[in-house]
Amino acid sequence: MPQLDGMNVAITGAAGGIGAPVAGLLKDAGARTIGIDRVECTACDTSIVTDLSDDTALSALADRLARETPDILVNIAGVMRFGLHESQPVEALALCYRVNLLVPAVLARAVAAPMRERGSGQIVNIGSVLGSIPYPWFAAYSSSKAGLAALSQGLRRELLGTGVIVTHINPRAARTPFNNAQVNRFLEITGMKADEPDWVAGRIAEAIITRRETVNIGALERVYAALNVIAPKLIDSGLASQIRRARAEFS
């Protein structure tokens, strides 16, 4: 694979179960990594400790990235919401949409113009297969990740021909602390696959290094995502038994 020798890479969520191994792999590829999280990012060369849920902190971070624009921005930070949509507190919904969609939009806005002006750069958004196959009990999370896919596609078209690449990656579930006990139980009773985080991180790092545009992890998931666009009723039917099992346990 080509390397990232000397490139500055800023990574949100770099202290997390996926962010940390991604940061390590990019560092191994020669990048200087800048971790952005609520705690120090030990896998990175330097850290920016901040709270992405705070307006003032987000504005300050965006201003800093606009001034000190990295070669690559990787938006990994995310918030999961699980449960019936009707049971979700409004504040929890707001945080989910903010971290999963607003924050990447604000940070992409900060770096897009400087990247375009210098004629090079890469914006990487980590979505989810649940953004292309929206799942019950994940309505807010799925819709926030669907929005991130649209943001990525729109940015890619805006920046076409400028030397700036937009990469959008949809992983499946991974076995990280991001999943609480209820999510893990949902995965178990529905038979949904959860990948090892280091394997997911490897796929993400490879997509970044090779400057891929769109990566959907999982062959069956790619088929289901395509079917969900052209024949959503087929997906409804396919999910019916999973929904019955989940409803018996979580409703």
C-alpha positions as CSV (number, residue, x, y, z in Angstrom):
1,M,0.0,0.0,0.0
2,P,1.1,3.6,-0.5
3,Q,2.3,5.3,2.6
4,L,1.4,8.6,4.4
5,D,4.9,9.8,5.1
6,G,4.9,13.2,6.8
7,M,1.1,13.7,6.4
8,N,-0.8,15.3,9.3
9,V,-4.0,13.3,10.1
10,A,-6.6,14.6,12.5
11,I,-8.9,11.9,13.9
12,T,-12.0,12.5,16.0
13,G,-12.9,9.7,18.4
14,A,-9.2,8.6,18.4
15,A,-9.3,7.2,21.9
16,G,-12.2,4.8,21.1
17,G,-12.4,1.1,20.2
18,I,-12.1,1.8,16.5
19,G,-10.3,5.2,16.6
20,A,-7.3,4.0,18.5
21,P,-6.4,1.1,16.2
22,V,-7.0,3.3,13.1
23,A,-4.7,5.9,14.6
24,G,-2.0,3.3,15.2
25,L,-2.2,1.9,11.7
26,L,-2.0,5.4,10.1
27,K,0.9,6.2,12.4
28,D,2.6,3.0,11.2
29,A,2.0,4.2,7.7
30,G,4.1,7.3,8.4
31,A,1.5,9.8,9.3
32,R,1.7,12.3,12.2
33,T,-1.6,11.6,14.1
34,I,-3.6,14.2,16.0
35,G,-6.2,12.6,18.2
36,I,-9.4,14.5,19.0
37,D,-11.4,13.2,21.9
38,R,-12.6,13.8,25.5
39,V,-9.5,12.2,26.8
40,E,-5.8,11.9,25.8
41,C,-5.3,9.7,22.8
42,T,-2.4,7.5,23.7
43,A,-2.2,5.9,20.2
44,C,-1.6,9.4,18.6
45,D,1.4,11.7,18.4
46,T,-0.5,14.6,19.9
47,S,-4.0,15.1,21.4
48,I,-6.6,17.7,21.4
49,V,-8.8,17.1,24.4
50,T,-12.3,18.6,23.8
51,D,-16.0,18.0,24.1
52,L,-17.7,17.8,20.7
53,S,-21.1,18.2,22.4
54,D,-20.2,21.7,23.5
55,D,-20.9,24.6,21.0
56,T,-18.0,26.7,22.2
57,A,-15.6,23.8,22.1
58,L,-16.7,22.7,18.6
59,S,-16.3,26.2,17.3
60,A,-12.8,26.5,18.7
61,L,-11.9,23.2,17.2
62,A,-13.2,24.1,13.8
63,D,-11.3,27.4,13.9
64,R,-8.1,25.5,14.8
65,L,-8.5,23.0,12.0
66,A,-9.2,25.8,9.5
67,R,-5.9,27.5,10.6
68,E,-3.8,24.3,11.0
69,T,-5.5,22.2,8.3
70,P,-4.4,18.6,8.3
71,D,-3.7,16.6,5.2
72,I,-6.5,14.2,6.2
73,L,-9.5,14.7,8.5
74,V,-11.0,11.4,9.8
75,N,-14.5,11.7,11.5
76,I,-14.9,8.6,13.6
77,A,-16.5,10.0,16.8
78,G,-20.1,8.7,17.2
79,V,-23.0,8.3,19.5
80,M,-25.2,5.2,19.6
81,R,-28.9,5.3,20.5
82,F,-30.7,2.0,21.0
83,G,-34.4,1.4,21.8
84,L,-37.8,2.3,20.6
85,H,-37.7,5.8,19.1
86,E,-40.7,6.8,21.2
87,S,-38.7,6.1,24.4
88,Q,-35.7,8.3,23.4
89,P,-35.2,11.5,25.4
90,V,-35.1,14.6,23.2
91,E,-31.7,15.5,24.6
92,A,-30.3,12.0,23.7
93,L,-31.7,12.4,20.2
94,A,-30.1,15.8,19.8
95,L,-26.7,14.4,21.0
96,C,-26.9,11.5,18.5
97,Y,-27.6,13.8,15.5
98,R,-25.0,16.3,16.7
99,V,-22.0,14.0,17.1
100,N,-22.9,11.7,14.2
101,L,-23.8,14.3,11.6
102,L,-23.4,18.0,12.7
103,V,-19.9,17.6,14.0
104,P,-18.6,16.0,10.8
105,A,-20.4,18.6,8.8
106,V,-18.9,21.5,10.8
107,L,-15.4,20.1,10.7
108,A,-15.6,19.3,7.0
109,R,-16.7,22.9,6.4
110,A,-13.7,24.1,8.4
111,V,-11.1,22.2,6.3
112,A,-12.7,22.1,2.8
113,A,-11.7,25.6,1.7
114,P,-8.1,25.4,2.8
115,M,-7.7,21.9,1.3
116,R,-9.3,23.1,-2.0
117,E,-7.1,26.2,-2.1
118,R,-3.9,24.1,-1.7
119,G,-5.2,21.5,-4.2
120,S,-4.9,18.5,-1.9
121,G,-6.6,16.8,1.1
122,Q,-8.9,14.0,2.2
123,I,-12.0,14.1,4.3
124,V,-13.0,10.7,5.7
125,N,-16.4,10.0,7.3
126,I,-17.1,6.8,9.1
127,G,-20.7,5.8,8.7
128,S,-22.5,2.5,9.3
129,V,-24.2,-0.2,7.4
130,L,-27.3,0.8,9.5
131,G,-27.2,4.1,7.5
132,S,-28.0,2.2,4.3
133,I,-30.1,-0.5,5.9
134,P,-32.1,1.4,8.6
135,Y,-32.9,-0.9,11.5
136,P,-35.7,-0.8,14.0
137,W,-34.5,0.2,17.5
138,F,-31.8,2.2,15.9
139,A,-33.9,4.8,14.2
140,A,-32.0,7.9,15.3
141,Y,-28.6,6.3,14.8
142,S,-29.5,4.9,11.4
143,S,-30.9,8.2,10.2
144,S,-27.9,10.2,11.4
145,K,-25.6,7.8,9.5
146,A,-27.8,8.0,6.4
147,G,-27.4,11.8,6.6
148,L,-23.6,11.4,6.9
149,A,-23.7,9.3,3.6
150,A,-25.6,12.1,1.9
151,L,-23.1,14.7,3.3
152,S,-20.2,12.7,2.0
153,Q,-21.7,12.4,-1.5
154,G,-22.6,16.0,-1.7
155,L,-19.1,17.1,-0.6
156,R,-17.5,14.7,-3.0
157,R,-19.4,16.3,-5.9
158,E,-18.6,19.9,-4.7
159,L,-14.9,19.0,-4.5
160,L,-14.7,17.0,-7.7
161,G,-11.5,18.0,-9.6
162,T,-10.0,20.0,-6.8
163,G,-7.5,17.4,-5.6
164,V,-9.6,16.9,-2.4
165,I,-10.9,13.3,-1.9
166,V,-14.0,12.5,0.2
167,T,-14.0,8.9,1.6
168,H,-17.1,7.4,3.1
169,I,-16.8,4.0,4.9
170,N,-19.7,1.9,6.2
171,P,-18.6,-0.7,8.7
172,R,-20.8,-3.4,10.3
173,A,-21.2,-3.6,14.0
174,A,-17.9,-4.1,15.8
175,R,-17.1,-5.7,19.2
176,T,-16.2,-2.5,21.1
177,P,-17.5,-0.8,24.3
178,F,-19.6,1.4,21.9
179,N,-22.2,-1.4,22.2
180,N,-24.0,-1.6,25.6
181,A,-25.5,-4.8,26.9
182,Q,-28.8,-4.2,25.2
183,V,-27.1,-3.7,21.8
184,N,-25.0,-6.9,22.3
185,R,-28.2,-8.8,23.2
186,F,-29.9,-7.4,20.1
187,L,-27.0,-8.6,17.9
188,E,-27.2,-12.0,19.5
189,I,-30.9,-12.6,19.1
190,T,-31.1,-11.3,15.6
191,G,-27.9,-13.1,14.4
192,M,-26.3,-9.8,13.2
193,K,-22.5,-10.1,12.7
194,A,-20.1,-8.1,14.8
195,D,-16.5,-7.8,13.6
196,E,-13.3,-7.6,15.6
197,P,-12.3,-3.9,16.0
198,D,-8.7,-4.5,14.7
199,W,-10.1,-6.0,11.5
200,V,-12.5,-3.1,11.0
201,A,-9.6,-0.6,11.7
202,G,-7.5,-2.3,9.1
203,R,-10.2,-1.9,6.4
204,I,-10.7,1.7,7.4
205,A,-6.9,2.5,7.3
206,E,-6.6,0.7,3.9
207,A,-9.4,2.8,2.5
208,I,-7.8,6.0,3.7
209,I,-4.3,5.1,2.5
210,T,-5.5,4.1,-0.9
211,R,-7.9,7.1,-1.1
212,R,-11.0,5.1,-1.8
213,E,-14.3,7.0,-2.2
214,T,-16.9,4.6,-0.9
215,V,-16.3,1.4,1.1
216,N,-19.2,-0.9,2.3
217,I,-17.9,-3.6,4.6
218,G,-19.7,-7.0,4.1
219,A,-20.8,-8.7,0.9
220,L,-24.3,-9.5,2.1
221,E,-24.7,-6.0,3.5
222,R,-23.9,-4.5,0.1
223,V,-26.6,-6.7,-1.4
224,Y,-29.1,-5.8,1.3
225,A,-28.3,-2.1,1.0
226,A,-29.0,-2.2,-2.8
227,L,-32.2,-4.1,-2.3
228,N,-33.3,-1.6,0.4
229,V,-33.1,1.1,-2.3
230,I,-35.0,-0.6,-5.1
231,A,-37.2,-3.0,-3.1
232,P,-37.6,-2.0,0.5
233,K,-40.5,-4.3,1.1
234,L,-38.2,-7.3,0.5
235,I,-36.0,-6.0,3.3
236,D,-39.1,-5.6,5.5
237,S,-40.0,-9.2,4.9
238,G,-36.5,-10.3,5.5
239,L,-36.3,-8.5,8.9
240,A,-39.7,-9.7,10.1
241,S,-38.5,-12.6,12.1
242,Q,-35.7,-10.5,13.7
243,I,-38.2,-7.8,14.6
244,R,-40.5,-10.4,16.2
245,R,-37.7,-11.7,18.4
246,A,-36.5,-8.2,19.3
247,R,-40.0,-7.0,20.0
248,A,-40.5,-9.9,22.4
249,E,-37.4,-8.9,24.4
250,F,-37.2,-5.1,24.1
251,S,-40.8,-3.7,23.8
